């Protein structure tokens, strides 16, 4: 009820905000429609729901009580951040189109058509910028970026990884790729010196994720960007032992709040990949501008 206070939403949008199951949401909506607290309309194959208009006094009172009660719930603030993100996504038709294209990509075979090939194509579009790859590991992403970018600074807290990456960069003649030993919370990079800071599957290894995002804001120049690729929050506890994960992924609302608190703007967060086998990890991509 509180999510529908300002605008109508579809079942899919409510699902993206709350992370509840579709059937559960549909059941609740059906009950609220029967109680005449909501009304709906069809648009193509989607149904949109909104609070009952022209409701009588008793119904209006029940609606307001529901909304006030929701604001006392612990997850209200997080849901509102997710709602803000989903509403912005609806306005961004380019993102909607990309989601549709991505969904169709693997349905039918096409000779030579692959995500790998698309990746190489997109790499060649990269401008000549300075990039920081934090939590770089052995530097696979850093190596790819260095082939097109002006300079890439790869930071990792493992001396072995830094030594390996440095040797590999030298072997491949990548003079614009520099490996540095350092911590995610305080990377050894000058303030305002990079155009783009990337955390690729690294934030869930950070001791303090919010402090790490503040560090990203420090090293990025004004107008620069940050991109975070990580796991959506999950319950696969074995990840701590198997992969050394400190955090079991993150909620979109958490990432949005940390980025906003750090001073970033133009925040966009979307789930960009879903694994089809257990434990069904989902990957979320967050981007923002300083």
N, C-alpha and C positions, 0 to 999 in steps of 0.2 A: 504494500500500500504506500509506504513511504517513498519507494523508488519511482512510483507513478505520480508523485505529487506535482511535478512540474511538466512532465511530458509523457506521451504514450510510448510504449515499448512492446517489442515482439517477444515471443517465448525464447528465441535464440539469444536476444539481447539480454533478457533477464537471466538466462543461463550463464552468459559470459560474465555478468556482474556478480552473481552469487555463487557460481560453481556448483549449484545444485543440479540434480538430474532433471532431464527434460520432462519425464513423466510426472515427477513430483511437482514441478512448477505448474504443469498443465492441470493437475488435480486441484491445486490450490486456486488457480485462476477460475476453474469451473465452479468451485464452491463460492468464490466471491461474486461471480456473475449471477449465480442462483440467488444469492443474498441481495442482489441489486446494489452492490457496492461498486461494481465496475461495469463498464460497457466496452464493446469491441467493434472492430470494423475489419473488413478484408481488403487486402491490397495484393493482387496476384495470388501467390501461394502462401503469403504470410498473413497472419492475423495480429493486429495491434490492439493493445489493451490500455485503457485509461480510467481514471476515477469517474464515477457516475456524475454526469452533468445534470443540472436542474433537479438535484435530489431534494427530498423533503428535509425538514429540520432535524428529525431523528437520525436519518441516514448521514447527513452532514456532520452531526455530532459524533457518530460512530467512526466516520472517516478521520476526523481530527484526533479522536482518542487513539486510533490506531497509529497515526503518524507520530503523535507525542510519545506513545509507548515504544515505538521503534527507535526513537532517538536515545532511549535509555539502554538499548542493547549494545553489547561490547563490539559487535561487528558493524555497527551503523557507519562509523567514520570510514572504514575500509570500503564498504559497499558504495558509499558516496563518491569516493575517489575512483572506483571502478566504473561507476555510472558516468562520471565526467569523461573518462577515457572512451567508453563505448559511444557516448553521444558525439564526441569529436570524430570517432571513426566513421560514424554514419555520415558525417558531413564530408569525409574524405573519400570520394568515390574512386580515386585511384587505388586506395588500399582495398576497397571492396572488390575492384576488378582483379587486383593481384591475387586475392584469396581465391577467386573463382578460377583464374588461370592455373594457379598452383594445384588446385583440387583436380583439374582435368589432366595435368601433365603426365601422370603415370597410368592413365586409364588405357591408353592404346600405344602400341609400339611404333616408333618412327626411327628409321635408320639414322644413326649419328646424333640422335636427340637425347641429351642427358643433362643432369644438373652439373656434372663435371665440365661439360662443354660450355654451358651457360656461365659457369664460374669464371672460366678463362676469358670469355667475352667481356664480362663485367669488369674484370681486373684491368683490362686494357682501356676502359673508360675512365679509370681513376685519374684525378688531376695530380699535379706535382705538389704534394703536401707533406707536412711533417706529422708522423703518426707515432703514438706511444702504444705499445702492446703490453699491457700489464698482466702478470701471471702467464707469461709467454710459454713456459715449459721449454721444450727443445727448439721452439721457434718455427714451427711449420707455417703458421699464419704470417709471421713476421717475414719469412723468406718470400712468400708469395707477394706480400705488399711491397717489399723492397725492390721488386723487379719493375715497379711502376712509380712508386712514391719518391719524393725528394730525399727523405730520410726516415728511417724507422728505428725507434728506440725500444728494445725489448727488455723488460724487467722481470726477473724471477728471483725467488729467495733461496734457490738451490744452487750452490757453487758448481755442482756437477753439470746442471742444466746450462748454466751460463757459460761454462768452459766448453761444453759440447756445441752449443749454439754458435759461439764465437769462432770455433774451429771450422764448423760447417760453413759459416758465412764467408770466412777467408778462403776456404776451399772452392767455393762457388763464385768467388770474385765479387761479392756483394759489399763494396766499400761503404755504401750508405746504410748498412745495417749494423747497429751497435748494441751489444748485450751489456746490461748492467745488473749487478747484484743489489737487490733491495727488497723492501717490504711494500705490500700493496697499500698499507695505511700511510706510508711516507715514502713514495717513490723518489729515487735520486734524479729528479728532473726539474729544471728551472721553472719557476712560475710563469704562466702565460707563454710558454715556448712551443706548444704543439697545436696543430690544427684539429687533430682528431685523437681521442683517447679511447682505446678498446679494452674491454674485459670480456674475453671469450671463454666461457665455462671456467671462470676463475673466482668469481665473487663468492661462490659457495665454499671456497677454501679460506676466505678471509676471516680473521678473528672478529673484526668489527666492520660489517658491510657498510653501515651508514658513514663511518669515518673514511672508508675507502672512497666512497662517492664524493665526499668533501675534498679528498685529495685530488680526484679527477678534476673538480672545478678549479682547483688551484693551478694545475699545470696546463689547462686549456686556455688558449688566448680568447679574448673577447670576440664573439661571433663564431667561435669554434664549436665542435660537437663532441659528444660522448655516445658510445654504443656499448650496450651490455647484452651479451648473449649468455643465457643461463637457463637452468632448469626451473620449470614451474614447481611450486610447492608439491611435494609428494610424501608418501608414507613408507618408502622402501628403506627401512632402518639399516639394512645390510650395507648400504652405500657408504656408511661411516667406516666400516672395516674394509670393504672391498676397494674403495677408491679414495679413502682418506678424507671424505667430505665432512666439513664442519657443520654445514647447514643443509637441510633436506629441501633445497630449492627455495623459491620465494613467491609470495603472492604478488600479483600485479600492483595491488594497492600499496604494498610495502615499498616496492621499487619507485612508484610514483611519488610517495611521500618523501622518501630519502632524496630523490632528485630535486623535488620542489624545495625542500628544506635547505639543500646545498646551494640553491640559487639558480638552478637551471630553469629554462623555459621551453616552450614548444615541445612538450613531453609527449611521446607516442610509445605505447606499449601494446604488443600483440603476441599471441601464441603463433609461432611460425612453423612448428613441426610437431608431429605426434607419432610416437613409435607404435607399431602394430602388435608388438609382442610384450609380454610381461617383463618388467613392471610398468610398461606403458608410459615411459617418461615423455613429458612434453617440454618443448623448448620455447622460451619466451625471449623476444627481442625488444629492448628498451632503447630509445634514442632521445636525445635532448640537446638543446643549444644553450651556450653560455651567453 
